[in-house]
Amino acid sequence: MPTVFTHAVVPLALAVAVGRTRVSPRLAIVGAVLAVLPDADVAGFRFGIEYAHEWGHRGATHSIVFAAICAAVLSAIWKDARSLVAFAFLTLSMASHGLLDTLTNGGLGAALLWPFDNTRIFAPETPILVSPIGRNFVSERGLDTLVSELWWIWLPCAVIALVGWGVRRAARSWN
């Protein structure tokens, strides 16, 4: 899995790309929280839930359907999330977690298609180093993971944010 802060980068970059008139700063922060939330499934280890179980790590909570359900619940109870754009943004924010996990070189893959299929999926290419957990993070491997994430996630997200910002700025100057 990528590091917790890297998961949050994707929705923040998307929010910058589309602008605060479509995705408010509050919505962007909630999107960043949702992007991190799927890894709460590691709590299942303490309750005897095996990694490979559908509710184990990288299981159901990493799926696109689970992301859409969470976004729908938020849209139902939070006024700021009651638009198609907000729903789509929140769904994409949370779904980005599982999608990023499929790009890592470790673990079992992510159950992106749950509840229709519990198969753990990896992307055809897995360029992102899987993050070491706990005390092992502060190590040479942890540093290598951060460099991998900077190259494969942070840099593309920065480009997406800057291009979106630039397009919006250019469109304003043409009007």
Beta strands, then each sheet from edge to edge (+ up, - down):
end
